[in-house]
Amino acid sequence: MEIVARRDAAISKPPSAEQRRRLEVGEGDEIKHRHVRLVCGDCILAEADNWYVPGRLSDEMNRLLDTTDIPFGKVVQALRPRRHPLAVTALWSPDSLVIPDSLFEHRALLRAPDDRPFSEVDEVYKRALLDVAAVRP
C-alpha cells in the first residue's frame, strides 16, 4: 500500500504568541495553518500541523498549500529548508504493555538558507506505524 498525505482544511489552529515570536512576525502579520494526515489505506500514521508565513513563500507554493494534499516539505523543498528541533516527546515507552494511539511527537522550526524562519511544524506519530512496519517488506 502507498503512503499518502491528506490535507484537512476543516481544521484550523491559530498560532500562539510564542509561535509568532519564534516565526519572527508581528501581531498583524499573517500566519496560515495547515493540517495533514499521513495515511496508508485506512490507517493514520501521523498527523502534522504547520503554521507558516505565506509572505515568505512563493505564490506557487502558497497555491499548492491552499489547494492540494502535497506534503508541506515537498512544496517548500526549493527553499532548501533547515529543520531546527524544538522538542521531541516520547508519548509511549516500549516497556509499557499498553500501546497508546500516539507514540511520539516532534516539533521543529523550518528556516530558509538566510536563517529566516518560515514555518513551525508539530508532528504526532501514531500507533498504526507499528502495524504498517510489521507488514511492509
WOLIN-V281586 format. One line per field, one symbol per residue. ss: DSSP state (H for helix, E for strand, C for the rest). phi: phi as a letter, one per 40 degrees, with the letter a starting at -180 (. if undefined). burial: + if it has 9 or more other ideal C-beta (glycine too) atoms within 8 Angstrom, else -. A space follows every 50 residues. Layout:
BEGIN
ss: ???
phi: ???
burial: ???
END
This chain:
BEGIN
ss: CCEEEEECCCCCCCCCHHHHHHCCCCCCCCCEEEEEEEEECCEEEEEEEE EECHHHCCHHHHHHHHHCCCCHHHHCHHHCCEEEEEEEEECCCCCCCCCC CEEEEEEEEEECCCCCEEEEEEEEEECHHHHHHHHCC
phi: .ccbcbcbcccbbccccccccccfbcccccbbbabbbcbbgccccabbbb bacccbbcdcccccccbbcddddccccccfcbcbcbabbcbabdcccbcc cbcabbbabbbcdcgccbabbbbbcbdddcccccbcc
burial: ----+++-------+---++-++-----+-++++++++++--++++++++ ++++--+---++-++-----++--++--+-+---------++-------- -+++++++++++----++++++++++++++++-----
END
